[in-house]
Amino acid sequence: MKRICQTALAAALCAAAMTGQAAEPYRRLTAREYTDKLKAGWIGQIFGVSWGAPTEGKFKTIIPADKVPPFREELVNDAFNQDDLYVEMTFLRTLEQYGFDVSIRQAGIDFANSEYKLWVANAAGRSNLRKGIAPPDSSHPRFHPSAGAIDYQIESDYSGLIAPGLPEVPIRLGEKFGRLMNYGDGVYAGQFTGCMYAEAFFETNPVKIVQAALRCIPSESMYAEMVRDVLQWHSENPKQWEKTWERVVKKYRDNKNYYVSPLDVKQEGAFVLIGLLYGNGDPDQTITISMRCGSDSDCNPSSAGGVLFTSLGLKKVPARFYRKLDETKVFSYTAYNFPGLIGVCDKLARQALIRSGGRIEKRRGEEVFLIPVKQPAPSKFEDIKNPGPIAGSLFTEAEKAQIKVHDPAPKAK
């Protein structure tokens, strides 16, 4: 034992073993590398949603290659009014103002006060909040039929971008913000997506990124089953993404045992994964394949592009994707232009790191994030087809008074 413990690292491991404690390893990421990948992740989202926007909701089949909109560098400035982006910035603003310990009820009040137009689960959840149904009941299937829709998946990117190598952060944030509008698989999809981003700061292999994120959600969930299926189908047929698309549609759209919500998140999540896995690390192919899967064909390439670009970092992303970005333009309904967005994410990432037991060191004048390696602990499983009891959560009169925006009264017939 004495000879084994001669080096400092071995001594630390031995000391931990002698005290019955496991030594906690760290991943290292310079602050400069973090910022580079953070910017890339947002650019991937921005460009993915802008490129796919003209096709959104127009195709239930594979989009023909000649129907893919042409690439234009100016697309990078077409996303400032996209709900894929400004909804998640509402959550960032809540975290910026109240910190990570903000209550789910305050998060619900902030979301209820948003003034942008919404659809599907977002619209239903916000409507419930404005009626006084507090979270988590605002997202319970008893109170709206779209709890398993795509919504939190498309706006969960922020949760991984502020949590490099910290999968527990997207899981916790999903329990806080995802439950404003989604339940079960709808929440797990966002946690999974956030965890893909968290892993993409350290991993470039799309298969390994997906496998890491899979450990962040309940294994018995249908969303996890979908992820395992797509990984398996890709391994069986790694060249023809159309074949995997066909298998996804057959099981996760045509089979009503699986397709349980409008814009069901399992189908849409599979289209994100098809882009990531079959894009083979190529930005154009990743975005266009995900787009060509159809359905929500702007949201899905946004997620796929965001994860891939994070793994690449801005230095490896072709400049044509971002060099025409207008950094002075403010995202609709938010307080952020692009530099402001990067600034708030950097601030929150540092807070998340310290809260998770990490630290920031300076080496040769450069800041280095020391990120503890922890196994993710998935949320408790909830079956969206057989939901559990409601929580009976209602806003108090004082809380309702903080909600200043309300849905218009129905017009008299």
N, C-alpha and C positions, 0 to 999 in steps of 0.2 A: 504493500500500500504506500509506503514512504517513497519508493522509487517512482511509482505511478504519479504521485502528486508533486513532482519536481517543477513542472511549469505552472505559471500563475493560473492559466485556464483550468488545467487539470486539478490544481489545488482547490479552486472554487467548486468544481464539480464534486470533488471528494468531500469537501466540507458540507455541501448540500446533501450528499448521500448519507454522511454520518449523522446529520440532524433529521434525516427522513424527509427532506424537502427536495423538490426537483428544481434544478437550476433553470432560470427563465432565459432563453436565448433572445437575442434582439436582431431585428433587421435594421439596416442603416440606409438612410436616404438623405442626401444633402438638401438643404432648403432650396437651393438653386434647381436641383433635379425635380423636387416636388412642384415648384412653380411651373417648370417646363411641361411636365405631364398634366398638371391641372389645366393650364391654358389649352393644351391639346385636347383634353377631354371635352371642354366646352366647345371648342371649334368643331369637333366631331359631331356633337349634338346639333349645333347650329347648322352645319352644312348638310347633315343627313336629313333633317326635317325640311329644310328649304328645297333641296333637290327633289325630295319625294312629294312635296306639297301638291303639285298639279295632278297627281295620280290618286290622292287620298280618297278612299271609299268608292272608287270607280271600278274596281276589278275584284271579282271573287275567284277568278282564275289566275293563272300565271300571266303576268304582264308581258306581252311580246317585246322582244328586244328593241324593235323599232318604235315602240311607244314610250320608251324611257326618255324623259326630258333631257335635252342636251346639257352638258356640263358648261357652266358659266362661272367665272371667278366672282362675279357680282352677287351670286347666290348667298355669299356669306353675310350680306346685309339684309336678307329677306326674312330673317327669323325673329326680328325684334318684337313682332306682334303675335308670336306663336304661343299657344297655351302650353305646349310641351316645355317651354322655358319659363314663362312668367309665373306659372303656378308654383313650381318648385322654388322660385325666388321669394314667394310669399313665406315659405317655410324657413328659408335662410334668414329672412328679415325677422321672423319670430325668434329664431335662435340668437340672432345678433342683439335683439333688444332684451330678451329675457334669459338667455343662457340655456345650457343643456338641461337644466333642471326645470324648465318651463313645464307647467302642467298640461295635460292633454286638453283640459277644459279651456285654458287660455289659447292653446293652438286652435281649438275649435272656434273660439270667438274671433280670432284674427282671420281665419278662413271664411267665416260667415260674413265678415265685413269687406271681403274682396268684391270688387265691382266689375270684374270681367265676366264675359259670357262663358258658360260651361255646358258640358254635355254628359250624358250617361251617368256613371257613378259619382263623378264630381258634382254634377248638378243636383242629383238626388241627395247626396250627403249634405251639401251646403244648404239645400232647402230644409232638410230636417233640422239642421243646426239653427237656422233662422226661425223655425217653429218652436224652438226651445228644447228639442231633443238633444241632449248633450252626448258627446262621445263617451264610451264606444258605441252606444246605441244608435248614433246617427248613421252608422254603417251596417247595422244588423239587418240580415235578410228579411226580418219581419217588417221592416220599415221601408225597404226599397228593393226592387227586383234585380238590380245590376251590381250587387256587391262583389261579384266575381269578374267584373269587367277590367279593362286594361288600365284604368286611370292611374292608380298609384305607381304602376310599373313605369309609365312614361314620365313621371315626375319625381322618381326616386334617385335619379342620377346624382343629385347634390349630396346624398347621404354617404356615397362612397368617395366622392371627390374631396370631401373634407375628412376622410378617414383612411389615409394611406396605410395599408397593411393592418387595419383595425376592424375586422369583420363584426365585432360586437356592436360597433357604433351604428351601422346600417340596420342591424337587427333591432336595436333599441329605438331608433328613430322611426322605423316602420311601425312599431307598437304605438308610437305617439302621433305621427302624422298620417300613416297609412290607414289607421282606424277611423279617420274622419269620414272616409268615403268607402272603404273596402273592408272585406271580411274574408277570412280563410285564405284560399288561393290568391285572392286579390292582394292581400297583404304580403303573403310569402313571395309573390312575384317581384314586388318592390324591394323586399329584403334581399332576394337573390340578385337582382340587378345591382343594387348598391354594393353587394359583396363582390360582384364581378369587377366593378370599378376599384374597390379597395385592393383586390389582388393584382389588378392590371398595373399598379405602380411598381410591381416587382416581377411580373411574369409576362412574357410575350407570346407564349404558346396558347392559342385560343382554347384548345381542349383542356389544358391544365387550369386556365382561368375559370372555365365552366365547372370543372370538377371541384375546385376550391369553393365556389359559390354554392354548389349543391349541398355542401356540408352545413350551410347556414340556415336551411329550412327543414321542416319536419319531413322525414323520409317517407311517411305514410300518406303525405298529401298528393293530390292528383298533379299538382304542378311539378313536384319532384319526380313523379312517374314520367311526366312529359319530358323532363330534362334527360332522364336516363334513356328514354326511348330515342330521342334525337341523337344523343351520343352514340348509342348502339347502331342506329340506322346510318349514321355518318361513317362509322367504322366498317360497316358492311358494304357501303357504297360511297367511297370518299370522292368520287369524281362527278357523279350526276346528282346535283342538288334537287333537280326536279323529281327524282324518284322519292327522295325523303319528303319533299313537299306533298306528294300524293299520299304517302302514308300518314302524314300529319293530318291532312284534311279528312281522310277516311276515319281516323280515330277521334280526333279532337274537334271536328266540326260536324261531320255527318252522324256520329254516334251521340245521341242525346243523353246518354249516361255521363258523357264528359263535357259536352257543350251546354253549360248551365246558365250563362248570362249573355246578354247582347255584347258583342265585341269581347268574347270570352278570352281571358288573359292567357289561357293555356295555348290556344291557337296562335295568338299574337306573339307570345313569348317564344314559341317554336320558330316563328318567322325571324325573330331577332337572332336566334341561335343558328339558323340555317345560314344567314348572312355571315356571322362570325366564323363558323366552322368551315364553310365552303369558300369564303373569301380569301383564305390562306394568307392573311396578313396584308393583303393589298387593299388600300383605302377605297379605290373605285369599285372593285369587285365586291367588297364587303357591303358597301352601301347599296349598290345596284341590285345585288342578289336579294338582299333583305327587302328592298323596294318591290322587286318583281314578284315577290310572294303575294303581293296584293293586299286586300283588306285595308288595315290601317297603315297604309304604305308610306306615310311620312313619319309617324311615331316610331315604327320599328327600325327603319334605317338610322333614325336619330340615336336610338339606344345602341345599336350595333356599331355605328360610327364612333360614338362617344367612348365605348369601352376599348375599341381597337386603337383609337387615336391616343388614349391615355397610356396604353401599353407601349406605343411607339415613342411618345414624347414629341414636342413640337419640332425639335431639331431633325427628326426623321420623317415628319409629315411634309409632303411636297408643298412648297410655298404658295402654289396656286390656290390652295384651300383657304388661305388666311391673309394673304398680303394686301387684299383690298378691304379688309375689315375697317369699318368706321368706328374707332374707339371712343368717339365723343357721343355717339348715339345712345339713348337710354332705352332699355327694354320696357315695353309697355306695362303700365300699372306697377312699376317698381321704382326703387331709388337708385338703380345700378346701371351704369354704362359698363363696358367690358373691363376696364381697369378697376372700377369699383367692385365688380363681381369677383374678380380675382383677389382683391384685397380682403373682402369679407370672408371668402373661403379660406384664405391663408390664416386669418385670425382665428376662425373656428377650428381649423385643423390643428393649430397649436394647442388650443384648449382641449380638444379631444385627445390629443397625444398625452398631455399631462394627466388628464382624468383617467386615462387607461393605464397609467403606471409607467409611461415612457418619460423621456427627458430630451432636452436639447443641449448639445455640447458644441463648443467651438474648437475646430481643429485647423490650425494654420490660417486663422482668420475667417474660416467658413463655418456656418451653422450646419450641424448634422442632427437629423432626427434619429433618436434611438427608439425603435418601435418594438414593444414587447410582442413576442409570438405567443398567441393564445388560441386554444381551440374554441371555435364558436359554439355557443349554446343556443340552438334554435328555439323559437317561440313554441308555446304549447299548441298542439295540433287542434284545429277546429275544422270540422267537416262542413263545407258550405252547403252540401245537399241535405245534411241533417244538423242544422245549427243548434247550438246550445241555447240556454235561456237568456233573455235580455237582462241587462244590468239594472234596469229601472233608473237610468241616469237622465236627469232633467236639469236644465239650467235654473239657478235661483233667480228671483226677481232682479237682484242686483246684477247678476251676470247678463240677464236678458237686456238690461238697460244699457250694457256696453255694446250690444249689437245694434248698429246704427243703420245698416242696410237690410232691406227686406224685399222679398219677392213681391211683384205686383199682384194686386187682388185679381182674381179671375173675372173676366168680362161677363156681364149679364147677357143672357141669351135673348 
